[in-house]
Amino acid sequence: MPKNLLLHIDSPADLRQLDEAQLPHIAQELRDFIIDVVSVKEGHLGASLGVIELTIALHYVFNTPDDLLIWDVGHQAYGHKILTGRRDSFHTNRQLGGLSGFPKRSESIYDAFGVGHSSTSISAALGMAIASNLKGDFNKQHIAVIGDASIASGMAFEGLNHAGVTDANLLVILNDNAIGIDPSVGALKNYLTAVKNGKNPRQNNMIKSLNIDYSGPIDGHDIFAVVKELKRLQKIKGPKFLHVITTKGKGLKQAEEDQVKYHAPGKFDATTGEIYKKLEENLPPKYQDVFGLTVLDLAQKNEKIVGITPAMPSGSSLKFMMDALPERAFDVGIAEQHAVTLSAGMATQGMVVFCNIYSTFLQRAYDQVIHDVAIQNLPVIFCLDRSGLVGEDGATHHGIFDLAYLRCIPNMIIYSPLNEIGLQNMLYTAQLGLDHPIAIRYPRGRGVISDWQTKNFGNYEKTEIGRANCLKHGTETAVLSNGPIGKNVTLALTNLNNPKTIAHYDFAFVKPLDEKELHSIFTIFKTIITLEDGVTKGGFGSEILEFAAKNNYSAKIQLLGIPDEFIEHGTVEELQKYCKIDVKSLEKLFSIESK
């Protein structure tokens, strides 16, 4: 068998020139290539390793890009990218100016649909299939590859429900590995397990009951079996469903054994699989751990506290509470809408509900926030992890819209802590009882207090709702910051020897706004600069502009934050620099203002 076959594959057309007997060799080369690059450059590992054979088979059998292939979420699409002309640039994956970590229409004609959030593939592929029928093309294939965690989402079921009453040429492939980022949960997971184990009679098959042709389950790592079945299904018209069993992390022993850790392991030894240890001694805590440890501590003292997360127990650190108090902490799967309304239902019964959802994912439950929580003024405590710029995951994952989309909702309290002490104290204050729902937003990554856990953990103080704080006095210019991005202001002013002309205020509460403090600020200062780790259109800065207009203040106001565009991927530092909200950019601005 010739070596380095992968080096000669620049498109699926090249792949289709190979003899089928050569495909296992390509699979090994592709797996090794991904391991080699990701071990150094980082990224999502386990998901792509698990679908190597499926990826090759899909491009080998179907005539992509004329046939349309959609990867749900896209964590598993690295092999797809490498086979579709991006092998030589794959080392730039998730880096500023490089390849996106997810399929992206503007990046390649082989990326039929842009993805990043789960459970969209079936609806998108069905839409394409119906459009093909309307254009008279009944031969084009439309394939959606979706995982067992993603298919449990309501949107996926909506797509299947519609597909079953169409004659669309749609193939849904269930990549069943019993895990998303964390292990899959719920009754559907149990059903799929029964099907895999042959304990569910085929005549009772859920998919067949929806009038969709079902086949499987088959071994997703037997490339010959997968190719054979895809060729068979290629000839069948109408909606079809193929159940494929795979192992996340396949081909790397450690990734198979610890699938949660190797979802995105960071840098590791490509030969042994051993993850390189990061020096974490004397580092500030991760904000997610401040949340998780604090909520567990509070829950142990307050029996009314419950925790809810949609499929992110490890990422949110609700796992601490799930391990210690499993009857009061719930992973509801990829179901953000359900998580919000479940929280609302619990709140009606007097429970103190901490609903932890990544900022970018709360967008998916916007109606529930308004209709089920805010209109009824239920005191649900939304903890919005990964707010602001999140880095390498890019445009689909930045949590930059929450201030704007929540600020317009009546009854909402919106709070962004300056640091981990602020987060801890607000979590404590919220569980004492609030008259309204609250959104507490905090970023991905670490805080600023290295000894927080030894000196501050558990030393709670009640936070005054709606109060702003002056961090530094000044005479000419007032900088109003919201949330942890305020540390950039502090550092910039410190580097400039704290010019006396510039004051700094921490406006942790965007709603309710400290209007008393604002009246004082607009009376004293000629120039106001606002700073937020969110979009300036409709966010914190917009609220300051509205206040000034309402009260006829004439101070010069400058808004700093995320511009009116979708921000691509890169490190948080690189993206802050692009948005001119990094320390150096602020230094330059403040040096001009202080003259």
C-alpha positions in Angstrom: 0.0 0.0 0.0 1.6 3.4 -1.0 2.2 5.8 1.8 1.1 9.4 2.1 -2.1 8.9 0.1 -3.5 11.9 2.0 -1.0 14.3 0.5 -2.4 13.6 -2.9 -6.0 14.3 -1.9 -7.0 18.0 -2.5 -10.7 17.3 -3.1 -13.3 14.6 -2.7 -12.9 14.0 -6.5 -9.3 12.8 -5.7 -10.6 10.6 -3.0 -13.1 8.9 -5.3 -10.2 7.9 -7.6 -9.0 5.5 -5.0 -9.8 1.8 -4.8 -12.2 1.1 -1.9 -9.6 -1.2 -0.4 -7.4 1.9 0.2 -9.9 3.7 2.4 -8.8 2.2 5.7 -5.3 3.4 4.9 -6.6 6.9 4.3 -8.6 6.7 7.5 -5.4 6.0 9.5 -3.5 8.8 7.7 -6.3 11.3 8.3 -6.6 10.3 12.0 -2.8 10.7 12.4 -2.9 14.1 10.6 -5.6 15.5 12.9 -3.8 14.2 16.0 -0.5 15.7 14.9 -1.9 19.2 14.2 -4.4 19.5 17.1 -1.7 18.2 19.6 0.2 21.4 18.8 -2.4 23.9 17.7 -5.3 22.8 20.0 -8.9 22.5 19.1 -11.8 20.0 19.2 -10.3 16.5 19.0 -12.5 13.6 20.1 -15.5 14.4 17.9 -13.5 14.5 14.7 -11.6 11.3 15.5 -14.9 9.5 16.0 -16.2 10.2 12.5 -13.1 9.6 10.4 -14.5 6.5 8.6 -18.0 8.1 8.2 -16.4 11.3 6.8 -14.4 9.4 4.2 -17.4 7.3 3.2 -19.6 10.3 2.7 -17.3 12.0 0.4 -16.4 8.8 -1.4 -20.0 7.8 -2.1 -21.7 11.2 -2.6 -20.9 13.7 -5.2 -20.0 16.6 -2.9 -20.2 19.6 -3.3 -23.1 19.1 -5.7 -24.6 16.8 -3.1 -25.0 18.8 0.1 -23.4 17.7 3.3 -24.2 19.4 6.6 -22.4 18.7 9.9 -24.4 19.5 13.0 -22.5 21.8 15.4 -19.3 21.2 13.4 -17.0 19.9 16.2 -16.6 16.8 14.1 -15.8 18.4 10.8 -12.0 18.5 10.9 -11.6 15.5 8.6 -14.2 17.0 6.3 -12.1 20.2 6.1 -8.9 18.3 5.4 -10.5 16.3 2.6 -12.0 19.3 0.9 -8.9 21.3 0.0 -7.9 22.7 3.4 -5.2 20.2 4.3 -2.3 22.6 3.8 -4.0 25.4 5.8 -5.4 23.2 8.6 -2.6 24.3 10.9 -4.3 27.8 11.0 -7.5 26.3 12.4 -9.1 28.6 15.0 -6.3 31.2 14.7 -6.8 34.8 13.8 -7.1 35.0 10.0 -7.0 31.2 9.7 -9.6 28.5 9.2 -12.8 28.6 11.3 -13.2 25.8 13.8 -16.6 25.2 12.4 -18.0 24.7 8.8 -18.5 28.1 7.2 -20.2 28.9 3.9 -17.8 31.7 3.0 -14.8 29.4 3.6 -15.5 26.6 1.2 -18.2 25.4 -1.3 -18.1 22.1 0.5 -19.4 23.8 3.7 -23.1 23.7 2.7 -24.3 25.4 5.8 -22.6 27.4 8.6 -23.0 25.8 12.0 -21.7 26.2 15.5 -24.8 25.7 17.7 -26.4 22.3 17.8 -29.5 20.7 16.2 -29.8 22.9 13.1 -28.7 20.4 10.5 -31.9 18.5 9.9 -34.0 21.7 9.4 -31.3 23.2 7.1 -30.9 20.0 5.0 -34.7 19.6 4.7 -35.0 23.2 3.5 -32.4 22.5 0.9 -34.1 19.3 -0.2 -37.5 20.9 -0.5 -35.9 23.7 -2.5 -34.3 21.1 -4.9 -37.7 19.6 -5.5 -39.2 23.0 -6.2 -36.4 23.5 -8.8 -37.1 20.1 -10.4 -33.9 18.5 -9.2 -35.0 15.1 -7.6 -31.5 13.5 -7.7 -29.5 15.8 -5.5 -28.7 14.3 -2.2 -29.0 16.3 1.1 -27.2 14.7 4.1 -27.4 15.9 7.7 -24.9 14.3 10.2 -26.2 14.8 13.8 -25.1 13.4 17.1 -27.1 11.6 19.7 -26.9 14.6 22.1 -28.0 17.1 19.4 -30.8 15.1 18.1 -32.5 15.2 21.5 -33.0 18.9 21.1 -36.5 20.1 20.3 -35.4 21.7 17.0 -34.1 18.4 15.7 -37.5 16.8 16.4 -39.3 19.7 14.7 -37.2 18.9 11.6 -37.9 15.2 11.7 -41.6 15.8 12.3 -41.7 17.9 9.1 -39.5 15.6 7.1 -41.8 12.6 7.7 -44.7 14.3 5.7 -42.5 15.2 2.7 -41.0 13.4 -0.2 -37.7 15.3 0.3 -34.5 13.5 -0.7 -33.1 13.8 2.8 -30.7 11.5 4.6 -30.2 12.0 8.4 -27.2 10.2 9.8 -27.3 9.7 13.6 -23.7 9.6 14.8 -24.4 7.8 18.1 -21.5 7.8 20.5 -23.5 8.4 23.7 -21.7 11.7 24.4 -21.9 15.4 23.4 -19.4 17.4 25.3 -20.5 15.7 28.5 -22.3 12.3 28.4 -25.7 12.3 26.8 -28.7 12.3 29.2 -32.4 11.7 29.0 -35.0 9.2 27.9 -34.0 9.4 24.2 -30.4 8.4 25.2 -31.9 5.3 27.0 -34.0 4.5 23.9 -31.0 4.7 21.6 -29.1 2.5 24.0 -31.9 -0.1 23.8 -31.9 0.0 20.0 -28.1 -0.5 20.0 -28.4 -3.4 22.3 -31.2 -5.0 20.2 -33.7 -4.6 23.1 -36.2 -2.5 21.1 -38.4 -4.3 18.6 -37.9 -2.8 15.1 -41.6 -2.5 14.7 -41.7 -0.1 17.6 -38.9 2.1 16.0 -39.5 5.8 16.8 -38.1 7.0 13.5 -40.1 4.6 11.4 -43.2 5.8 13.2 -42.5 9.3 11.8 -42.7 7.8 8.3 -38.9 8.0 7.7 -37.0 5.0 6.3 -34.8 3.7 9.2 -31.7 1.5 8.8 -29.0 0.4 11.2 -27.5 0.5 13.7 -24.2 -0.2 11.9 -20.6 0.0 13.0 -19.4 3.5 12.1 -15.8 2.4 12.1 -16.3 -0.4 9.6 -15.7 1.7 6.5 -16.7 -1.0 4.1 -20.0 -1.5 5.8 -20.6 2.3 5.9 -19.8 2.7 2.2 -22.1 -0.2 1.3 -25.0 1.2 3.3 -24.6 4.7 1.9 -24.6 3.4 -1.6 -27.8 1.5 -0.9 -29.5 4.6 0.6 -28.3 6.7 -2.3 -30.8 4.9 -4.5 -33.8 5.3 -2.1 -35.9 8.4 -2.6 -37.6 10.3 0.2 -36.5 10.9 3.9 -34.1 8.3 5.3 -32.4 7.8 8.6 -29.1 5.9 9.2 -28.1 5.0 12.7 -24.3 4.8 13.0 -22.5 3.7 16.1 -19.1 5.3 16.7 -16.6 5.9 19.5 -15.7 9.5 20.3 -11.9 9.8 20.3 -11.5 6.7 18.2 -7.8 5.9 17.5 -6.3 7.7 20.5 -6.5 5.5 23.6 -6.7 8.3 26.1 -9.3 10.1 24.1 -11.5 7.0 24.0 -11.1 6.5 27.8 -11.6 10.1 28.9 -14.0 11.5 26.3 -14.9 14.6 28.2 -11.4 15.8 28.8 -10.3 15.0 25.2 -13.3 16.9 23.6 -10.9 19.8 23.4 -7.8 18.8 25.4 -5.4 21.6 24.7 -1.8 20.7 23.8 -0.8 17.1 24.2 1.8 14.6 23.1 0.7 13.2 19.7 2.5 9.9 20.3 1.4 9.1 23.9 -1.8 11.2 24.0 -0.7 12.6 27.4 -2.0 16.2 27.9 0.7 18.7 28.8 0.1 20.0 32.2 -0.5 23.8 32.5 1.1 25.7 35.3 -2.0 26.6 37.3 -0.4 27.3 40.7 -1.0 30.8 42.1 -3.4 31.6 39.2 -6.7 33.3 39.7 -9.7 31.0 39.6 -11.8 30.4 36.5 -15.1 32.3 36.7 -17.0 29.1 36.0 -15.4 27.6 39.1 -16.2 30.6 41.2 -19.8 30.0 40.2 -19.8 26.3 40.7 -18.1 26.3 44.1 -20.2 29.2 45.4 -23.5 27.7 44.3 -22.6 24.4 45.9 -21.7 26.1 49.1 -24.9 28.2 49.1 -27.0 25.1 48.2 -25.6 23.2 51.2 -26.9 26.0 53.4 -30.2 26.7 51.5 -32.3 23.6 50.7 -34.4 25.6 48.2 -31.5 26.1 45.8 -31.5 24.0 42.6 -29.2 24.2 39.6 -30.0 23.7 36.0 -27.8 23.6 32.9 -28.5 22.5 29.3 -25.8 20.0 28.5 -22.8 21.9 30.0 -22.3 20.6 33.5 -18.5 20.5 33.2 -18.1 23.7 31.2 -20.3 25.6 33.7 -18.9 23.8 36.8 -22.4 22.9 37.9 -20.8 19.5 38.0 -19.6 20.3 41.6 -23.3 20.5 42.7 -24.3 17.6 40.5 -21.8 15.3 42.3 -22.6 16.5 45.8 -26.3 17.1 45.5 -27.5 15.1 42.5 -31.2 15.3 43.4 -31.0 19.2 43.2 -28.8 19.7 40.1 -30.1 18.9 36.6 -28.5 18.5 33.2 -31.4 18.7 30.8 -29.5 18.0 27.6 -29.3 20.4 24.7 -32.5 22.0 25.4 -32.1 25.7 26.3 -35.8 26.6 25.9 -36.8 23.7 28.2 -34.1 24.8 30.7 -35.5 28.3 31.0 -39.2 27.2 31.3 -38.3 24.4 33.7 -36.6 27.0 35.8 -39.7 29.2 35.6 -41.9 26.3 36.7 -39.6 25.6 39.7 -39.6 29.3 40.6 -43.4 29.4 40.9 -43.1 26.8 43.6 -40.7 28.8 45.7 -37.4 27.2 44.6 -34.3 29.3 44.2 -33.3 28.4 40.7 -29.8 29.0 39.3 -30.1 28.5 35.5 -26.6 28.4 34.0 -26.5 28.9 30.3 -23.7 30.1 28.1 -24.5 33.6 26.9 -24.5 32.6 23.2 -26.9 29.7 23.9 -29.4 31.8 25.9 -30.1 33.4 22.5 -31.9 30.2 21.6 -34.4 30.6 24.5 -35.2 34.3 24.1 -38.9 33.8 23.9 -38.9 31.8 27.1 -37.0 34.4 28.9 -39.6 37.0 28.0 -42.8 34.9 28.0 -42.2 32.4 30.7 -40.0 34.3 33.1 -40.0 38.1 32.7 -43.8 38.7 32.0 -44.5 36.6 35.1 -41.7 38.4 37.0 -40.3 35.1 38.3 -37.0 35.4 40.2 -35.0 33.0 38.1 -31.3 33.5 38.5 -29.7 33.3 35.0 -25.9 32.8 35.2 -24.5 33.7 31.8 -21.1 32.0 31.4 -18.8 32.8 28.5 -20.2 36.4 28.1 -18.2 38.7 26.0 -15.5 37.7 23.5 -14.7 34.0 24.0 -11.8 33.6 21.6 -11.1 30.8 19.1 -14.6 29.5 18.8 -15.5 32.7 16.9 -18.6 34.3 15.7 -21.1 31.6 16.6 -19.9 31.5 20.3 -19.1 35.1 21.3 -21.4 36.1 24.1 -21.6 39.7 23.0 -25.3 40.3 22.5 -26.8 39.6 25.9 -26.6 43.1 27.3 -28.5 44.4 24.3 -31.1 41.7 24.0 -31.8 41.6 27.8 -31.8 45.3 28.5 -35.0 45.9 26.6 -37.0 43.3 28.7 -39.1 44.7 31.5 -38.5 43.3 35.0 -34.9 42.1 34.3 -32.0 42.9 36.6 -28.7 42.8 34.7 -25.4 42.5 36.5 -21.8 42.0 35.4 -19.3 41.6 38.3 -16.0 43.5 38.2 -14.2 40.4 39.6 -14.7 37.1 41.3 -15.6 38.7 44.6 -18.4 40.6 42.9 -19.7 37.3 41.3 -19.6 35.5 44.6 -21.5 38.2 46.4 -24.1 38.6 43.7 -24.8 34.8 43.8 -25.2 35.1 47.6 -27.5 38.1 47.3 -29.7 36.6 44.6 -30.4 33.5 46.7 -31.5 35.7 49.6 -34.5 36.6 47.5 -35.1 39.1 44.7 -38.3 40.7 43.4 -37.3 40.2 39.7 -35.4 37.8 37.5 -31.7 38.5 37.2 -29.0 37.9 34.6 -25.5 37.6 36.0 -23.0 37.7 33.1 -19.3 36.7 33.4 -16.6 35.8 31.0 -14.7 32.7 29.9 -11.4 32.3 31.6 -9.9 33.5 34.8 -10.5 36.3 37.3 -7.8 38.5 38.9 -7.5 37.4 42.5 -5.0 34.5 42.8 -5.9 33.7 46.4 -9.7 34.1 46.1 -10.4 30.6 47.3 -8.3 30.8 50.5 -9.1 34.4 51.4 -12.5 35.2 50.0 -14.5 32.0 49.4 -17.5 32.0 51.6 -17.0 35.5 53.0 -20.3 36.8 51.5 -21.5 40.3 51.5 -24.9 41.5 50.3 -24.7 43.5 47.1 -26.8 46.7 46.8 -28.9 46.3 43.7 -28.4 49.1 41.2 -25.3 50.7 42.8 -22.3 51.9 40.8 -18.9 52.4 42.4 -16.2 54.9 41.8 -12.9 53.1 41.5 -10.8 56.2 40.8 -11.5 59.9 41.1 -10.7 62.4 38.3 -11.6 65.9 37.1 -12.2 66.0 33.3 -13.0 62.5 31.8 -15.1 59.7 33.4 -14.7 56.2 32.1 -17.7 54.0 32.9 -17.0 50.3 32.5 -19.3 47.3 32.9 -18.0 44.0 34.2 -14.6 42.4 34.2 -13.4 44.4 31.1 -13.0 47.1 33.7 -9.7 45.6 34.6 -8.3 46.8 31.3 -9.2 50.3 32.3 -7.4 49.9 35.7 -4.3 48.5 34.0 -4.2 51.2 31.4 -4.6 54.0 33.9 -1.9 52.4 36.2 0.5 52.2 33.2 -0.1 56.0 32.7 0.6 56.7 36.4 -3.1 57.3 37.0 -3.7 60.7 35.4 -5.7 63.0 37.7 -8.0 64.1 34.9 -9.5 60.6 34.4 -12.0 59.0 36.7 -13.1 55.4 36.6 -16.5 54.0 37.6 -17.7 50.4 37.8 -21.3 50.2 36.5 -21.8 46.6 37.3 -25.6 47.0 37.0 -26.8 47.8 33.5 -30.4 47.5 34.9 -31.4 49.1 37.1 -29.0 51.9 36.3 -27.5 54.1 39.1 -29.1 57.3 37.9 -28.1 59.2 41.0 -24.5 58.6 40.3 -25.0 59.3 36.6 -26.5 62.7 37.3 -23.4 63.5 39.4 -21.0 62.3 36.7 -22.7 64.3 33.9 -22.6 67.4 36.2 -18.8 67.1 36.8 -17.3 65.7 33.6 -17.0 67.1 30.1 -16.2 63.8 28.5 -17.8 60.3 29.2 -16.3 57.1 27.8 -18.2 53.8 28.2 -16.6 50.4 27.9 -18.3 47.0 27.6 -17.5 43.5 26.5 -20.5 43.5 24.3 -22.0 45.1 21.3 -22.3 48.9 21.4 -25.5 48.8 19.5 -28.2 48.7 22.2 -25.8 47.8 25.0 -24.5 49.6 28.1 -23.1 52.6 26.2 -26.4 53.0 24.4 -28.1 53.2 27.7 -25.8 56.0 28.8 -26.6 57.9 25.6 -30.3 57.4 26.3 -29.9 58.8 29.8 -28.0 61.8 28.6 -30.6 62.6 25.9 -33.5 62.2 28.3 -31.9 64.6 30.8 -30.5 67.1 28.2 -26.9 66.5 29.1 -24.4 67.8 26.6 -21.2 66.0 27.6 -19.1 64.4 24.8 -19.8 60.6 25.0 -17.7 57.9 23.3 -18.8 54.3 23.2 -16.2 51.5 23.4 -17.1 47.8 22.9 -17.8 45.4 20.1 -18.4 47.1 16.7 -21.5 46.4 14.5 -20.1 43.3 12.8 -19.6 39.6 13.5 -16.2 39.1 15.1 -14.3 36.2 13.9 -12.0 33.8 15.7 -8.7 34.5 17.4 -7.4 34.8 21.0 -9.3 37.0 23.3 -6.3 39.4 23.4 -6.2 39.6 19.6 -9.9 40.2 19.4 -9.9 42.9 22.1 -7.1 44.6 20.2 -9.2 44.5 17.0 -12.1 46.1 18.9 -9.7 48.6 20.5 -10.7 47.6 24.0 -7.4 46.1 25.0 -5.1 47.7 27.5 -2.7 49.2 24.9 -5.6 50.8 22.9 -7.1 52.2 26.1 -3.7 53.6 27.1 -3.4 55.4 23.8 -6.9 56.8 24.2 -6.5 57.9 27.8 -3.1 59.5 27.1 -4.9 61.8 24.6 -7.7 62.5 27.0 -5.4 63.3 29.9 -3.5 66.0 28.0 
